[in-house]
Amino acid sequence: MSDLNARIEAEIPRLRRYARALARPPISPDDLIQDCIVRALSARHLWENGTDLRAWLFTIMHNHFVNEIRRKTRHGTTVLPDGNEPLLVCPPSATPPPRTA
């Protein structure tokens, strides 16, 4: 299995180029590469010796990328206000507004 690990490591520059072509913010190419390698190493028992390792890795990366896009689309993005943005509510007033008759 260490031979497979070395072969996966040799594919990292190609994976990096592919990840940069795929990923746009908010998905980081480095995160995409890391997730691809983790998934490949955890599923190395599924790779068949003699098949194209690069194609297998690219498929893993592509599928993970598509799943992330779908997940972000389905769940939306969460935006937390920082300290520089105005509050969305008005502060309480000490005097009631004047009544119009």
Residue, then its C-alpha position, 0 to 999 in steps of 0.5 A: m500500500s505504500d506504493l499507492n501512497a507514493r503514487i497518490e503523492a506524485e499526482i498532487p501537482r496535477l490535482r492542484r492544477y485541477a483544483r485551481a481550475l474548479a474552485r472559486p470562492p468560497i471553496s478553497p483549492d487547498d481544501l479540495i485537494q486535502d479532502c480528495i486525498v483523505r477520501a482516496l486514502s480512506a477508500r484505497h481498497l476500492w481502487e483496482n490495481g492496473t487502472d488509471l489512478r489519476a482518473w480515479l483521483f480526479t473523479i473523487m475531486h470532481n464529485h466532492f466539488v459538485n457535492e459541496i456546491r450542491r450542499k452550499t446551494r441547498h443550505g445557503t450561506t450564513v452571514l454573521p454581522d461584524g462590529n462595523e455594520p449597523l444593527l438591524v433594530c432601532p434602539p429603544s426610545a425614552t419618550p413615546p412618539p407624539r400622538t396625532a389626533 
